[in-house]
Structures are given as structure tokens and as C-alpha cells.
Amino acid sequence: MDLWAVRRPVNGNCRFMGPEPVAVGVRPSEVQMVVLLTDFGQSEYVGVMKGIVYSICPTATVVDLCHEISPQCVVEGAWILSNSVRYFPAGAVFCCVVDPGVGTQRRALAVKAGGYYFVGPDNGLLWAAVSGFEAMEVREIEVPAGASKTFHGRDVFARVAARIENGGFEAVGQPVEAMTKLEFYRDGREGMVVRIDRFGNVVTNLPASDQDQYRVTVGPHDGMLNFRETYDAARDGELFVIEGSCKTLELSVKNDSANDALKVAVGERIQIT
């Protein structure tokens, strides 16, 4: 019998079909929210994941954090996740799928940390978000027989996220001690490009240092750029430096795309001095 099959809610509680039907209660005093982060874009894959969550737990609220992660770009996904978690209520379950290793021997994980839950591949995607908390519990998810080798978002991660919503974190798998780490490179004033947003802003992991100008070295560019407090303060078409919402420096062009001019990629090293 399929461990992941779904029974209809009984008296408001979701039930799973295993060797015997087992009732799982909703987690007390915690919000019922599944937060999706993927590189699936505006595709049917996102809708199918939502369908799985609602089939297993109809009372859940599903929130789209971001589906526009650059394809297979684990660094970008990790950056967005780690900078977004704090804005969600305790108890939220983050279901994260940026998974170039889908179908391989890479592990699938569920993590409890800081009052939140995280589900995703063990490829570093979750590390920056969970490593800042004092304590975390990591469990390895057993991929069910017959799961698609190309769509674990549907057959593994969405299902586990819904089970956690129903209070089933301890049942998702066995505890493990370690998970894959992904660190955002930084050495003094050298860091990395962590995101190119939809406006073409080049987001870095380097903090501001109270300067009116910065020397920026990235790709073919090596020169001085003005620091601007706001986008509006820049001249039309000016390439400039600004502090973004994550409290790190970004390269921008007023009313245009900085990356159209710089043509850099996520993961590239950048110096801002």
C-alpha cells in the first residue's frame, strides 16, 4: 500500500494511508503555512505541488516565496531563502526545490530549526537558512519507491511538507548528524554575486562601509562608482552602488538593468572597496 496516498479529512484532521490508516493531528498553536521556493518559474510544476499540499492538508495556507530562481542556481535560492525566513511566522514549513541532482543519490532532508521547518534536497540550499539557529534537528527523508526521478518536488518534498503541517515531523525519516554546507564566499572586501533580480540589479553579499564612492571590480569592470541612497538620486542611465533590502551592496542602473552592462553571473567573485 502506498505510504504517501491520501485519505479525505475526517472531522477536520488529515489522514494518511499507510499499512493502516493513521490520524495525524494539526500542530498545536502553530500557523499552518507551507512556503514554496523553486526554480520552476510560471509552470505547471508549481500548481501540481500546491495540489499535493492541499490534497493532504486542505487547511494549509500555501505561500509563494519565489519561483524565479535562475534554473539550477542553488546559491541564488539559498540567498533568497536565508534572507526571507525571518519575515514568516513561527511554524511555517519551507518547501524548497532547486535541485539539479534530482533522481541521484543526493539525500532529501527535513530540518527543524528556530521554530521553522525546512524540506528540500541536501545540496546546500537549506544550509544558510538553518545554520544561524542555535539548535536544529535534521532528518533524512526516505524517497518512496516509484517517485519520479525528475520531479521530487511533487513526489517527495510537497508531500513531506504537508505531513509536517499535520504534526508529522518525527515520522518523516531517521535523524542524521550532518548536512551539506553552502557558504557565501567572503574575504574582507571581496565577496560574491548572490543574485541578479528581475530589474537587473546585481546583488552581492558585501555590506556597505559608509563611503560616497566605491571601487568595483567584477568581470570586465574595474572602476569607481558613486554610492546612492535611493534609486531616484542617481542620474538617468548611471551605474551606481546602493544598499539593498538585505543590507548588502548592489550594483544598479537607474531605470535600466545593471547586468545588461556588466554581464556577470551568480557565483562570480566581486571586490567593492
Buried (B, 14 or more C-beta within 10 A) or exposed (E): EEEBEBBEEEEEBBBBBEEEEEEBEBBEEBBBBBBBBBBBEEEEBBEBBBBBBBBBBEEBEBEEBBBBBBEBBBBBBBBBBBBBBEEBEEBBBBBBBBBEBBEEEBBBBBBBBBEBBBBBBBBBBBBBBBBEBEEBBBBBBBBEEEBEEEBBBBBBBBBBBBBBBBBBBEBBBEEBEEBBEBEBEBEEBBBBBBBBBEBBBBBBBBBBEEEEEBBBBBBEBEEEBBBBEEBEEBEEEBBBBBBBEBEBBBBBBBEBBBBEBBEBBBBBBBBBE
